[in-house]
Amino acid sequence: MRSPALPLRSCFAALLLTTVPLQAQRISGRFVMDQPPGQVVLFDTKGAEHAPVDSVPVRKGAFFFPERKWPAGFYQLAVNDTDRVDIILHPSETSVELEFEGRPLQEHISIRRSNENRILWEYKWISRANQQRVREIRAQRAEASPLDHALLMQLDSAERKAMDDKESRLDDLLQRHPDSYFAKVVKTDRALMAAVPTGWTGIAKAFAWADPELLRSSIYSKAVMAALQNAPQDRMDVFERASDSLLMWTRPDEECWSYTRSLLVRLFAQYGPDHVAQYVVDTFVSGPGSLVPAGPEVLEAAADLLKVTVGARVPEVRLPDPLTGDTLDLHAVLERNDYTCLFFYSSTCDHCHAQMPGLRELYAERKGRGFEVIGIALDADTAEFAGTLRAEQLSWPSYSELCGWGSLAAKAFVVKSTPSFFLVDRNGIIRAKPLDHEELRLLLARLLP
């Protein structure tokens, strides 16, 4: 049983603010240049990701998107895909009107109508001027003599002043427009960064996880990563518990929940730990924790993991016995028992050896009563395979291809760590994937009382 997620008392404070009802918005603009582009593409934002949602042709240098109710958040306009410019859409504004006097778009934009975008681009110009100033200072420092301490101190002071000036001008912008969407995102970002040193609980309370307006900004994925990086390290299943909590916090908003699930699946599937990726897929993609069906992107990222998720049929596997030379058809064994535990282990794995006494005791109690254990060793030679059977007094049937992690059986079951347990019924359906022999015992007490 996994520990319950931490309670939140102030995570959803932003949701208590008055919500502006969605109303149709018009996005339009002009290209004041000799060769305007042929079309403009509008990209939606979720976290740090962008996806195209609409496109319109450019006629006589002008473009007009059909009126539509867009949720509040950051979006992007693009020409030729790579030339993109950030904009804000907000239900309080019925019209966003832009003008571009050249390319790249980011350097030639003028806001003709939209206070939200004037605020955004006022800050961007402040930030851009500051970056140029900092680059100049650092270039001077690179050319300065390391013995010229007075100049180096002067340049350090100039860089600090430039950064302080940027923050001061940002503060002024927020004070002038405290209720803008831009201000909301900046204030949330500051609160999140201030909470990071306080750890998991502080991060949990500092962010409105179920606010779809924050979902449409890069701050959202930043918050998820901050939570994962600061999750309590008091248990081995730290990332499983963190995933449980994140998906509980986001559950009030289906869109936030779906994005968070997708991010977790792709993150753990690509970077590991692999057992966490499998847990997220088993629980929140194909299992009882799924709030909404998974989309193509999630299914593609989880394709291999879904092959051996709970409820899937086990793959066809033939297991050789290094001591007798016989080969076992796994499905033939499964048909003879109500439940079979597949125990993937390695003779050189200390955690595997720690599981063997408990599993041996359970096997002695349940053998011949509708339960079987099949050991599958990721060993490299006969000596270590036989040595473990003898030293640990393993009486269940054990097999090995004697090719270590090159085992076809391990690959078929997407085994990424040992020990790994699969509880399979007589029809070849994976019924559970217990963490250890104790959880296996509890499962059998319920399934085979």
Secondary structure, DSSP 8 states (H G I E B T S, - for coil): --------SSTTGGGGS-------BEEEEEE-SSS--SEEEEEEEETTEEEEEEEEE-BTTEEE---B---SEEEEEEETTTEEEEEEE-TT-SEEEEEE-SSSGGGSEEEEE-HHHHHHHHHHHHHHHHHHHHHHHHHHHHHS-TT-HHHHHHHHHHHHHHHHHHHHHHHHHHHHSTTSHHHHHHHHHHHHHHHGGG-HHHHHHHS-TT-HHHHTSTHHHHHHHHHHHTS--SSTTHHHHHHHHHHHHHTTSHHHHHHHHHHHHHHHHHHS-HHHHHHHIIIIISSTT-SS---HHHHHHTHHHHTTSTTSB----EEE-TTT--EEEHHHHHTTSSEEEEEEE-TT-HHHHHHHHHHHHHHHHHBTTTEEEEEEE--SSHHHHHHHHHHTT--S-EE--SSGGG-HHHHHTT--SSSEEEEEETTSBEEE--SSHHHHHHHHHHH--
